[in-house]
Amino acid sequence: MGAARKTRGAARAESTSPAYQRPQRTWAGLGSGALCDLCHRPIEEHQIEYEVELPAGAPVPVLNLHLGCYEQWTTSEPRLA
């Protein structure tokens, strides 16, 4: 993937990124075909999918994320100590 395409993808992901919340539980496995909640592309069967259960009261109860999107989501949001 070219650098320009990665940059556009990262910019799009940041603009639609769900806010980081400490997960209640996280599972990983092969993709289910669900849309990634960060980049909005399908998570295909040959890709790693993270399913993140968020705390009660979160805007959505579960996030489905590609491996790379999960890493971006967990490292790009500011954290309070």
C-alpha positions as CSV (number, residue, x, y, z in Angstrom):
1,M,0.0,0.0,0.0
2,G,1.4,3.4,-0.9
3,A,2.2,6.1,1.6
4,A,-0.4,8.5,0.2
5,R,-3.1,5.8,0.5
6,K,-2.1,5.0,4.1
7,T,-2.2,8.7,5.0
8,R,-5.7,9.2,3.5
9,G,-6.9,6.1,5.3
10,A,-5.4,7.2,8.6
11,A,-7.0,10.7,8.2
12,R,-10.4,9.2,7.4
13,A,-10.1,6.8,10.4
14,E,-9.1,9.6,12.8
15,S,-12.1,11.7,11.7
16,T,-14.6,8.9,12.4
17,S,-12.7,7.2,15.3
18,P,-14.8,6.1,18.2
19,A,-13.4,7.6,21.4
20,Y,-11.1,5.4,23.4
21,Q,-12.7,3.8,26.4
22,R,-11.0,1.1,28.6
23,P,-12.6,-2.1,27.3
24,Q,-14.4,-4.5,29.6
25,R,-13.2,-7.5,27.5
26,T,-11.4,-8.0,24.2
27,W,-11.4,-11.0,22.0
28,A,-9.4,-11.7,18.8
29,G,-9.9,-14.2,16.1
30,L,-10.4,-14.5,12.4
31,G,-12.5,-12.0,10.6
32,S,-16.3,-12.4,10.5
33,G,-17.1,-10.1,7.6
34,A,-18.3,-7.4,10.0
35,L,-17.5,-3.8,9.1
36,C,-14.6,-2.3,11.1
37,D,-15.8,0.5,13.4
38,L,-12.7,2.6,12.6
39,C,-12.1,2.3,8.9
40,H,-15.6,1.1,7.9
41,R,-14.1,-1.7,5.6
42,P,-15.1,-5.4,6.0
43,I,-12.9,-7.5,8.2
44,E,-12.3,-10.5,5.9
45,E,-11.9,-14.1,7.0
46,H,-8.1,-14.1,6.5
47,Q,-7.7,-11.0,8.6
48,I,-7.5,-10.7,12.4
49,E,-10.6,-9.2,14.0
50,Y,-10.7,-7.6,17.5
51,E,-14.1,-7.6,19.2
52,V,-14.0,-5.0,22.0
53,E,-16.7,-5.0,24.7
54,L,-17.1,-1.5,26.1
55,P,-18.4,-0.5,29.5
56,A,-22.1,0.0,30.2
57,G,-23.2,3.4,29.1
58,A,-20.8,3.5,26.1
59,P,-22.4,4.9,22.8
60,V,-22.0,1.4,21.3
61,P,-21.7,-1.8,23.4
62,V,-19.1,-3.6,21.1
63,L,-16.5,-2.5,18.5
64,N,-15.2,-4.7,15.7
65,L,-11.7,-3.7,14.5
66,H,-9.0,-4.9,12.2
67,L,-5.7,-5.6,14.0
68,G,-4.1,-2.4,12.7
69,C,-7.2,-0.4,13.5
70,Y,-7.3,-1.8,17.0
71,E,-3.7,-0.8,17.5
72,Q,-4.3,2.7,16.2
73,W,-7.4,3.0,18.4
74,T,-5.6,1.9,21.6
75,T,-2.5,4.1,21.0
76,S,-3.8,7.3,19.4
77,E,-6.3,8.5,22.0
78,P,-5.2,10.6,24.9
79,R,-5.5,8.8,28.3
80,L,-6.1,10.2,31.7
81,A,-3.9,8.8,34.5
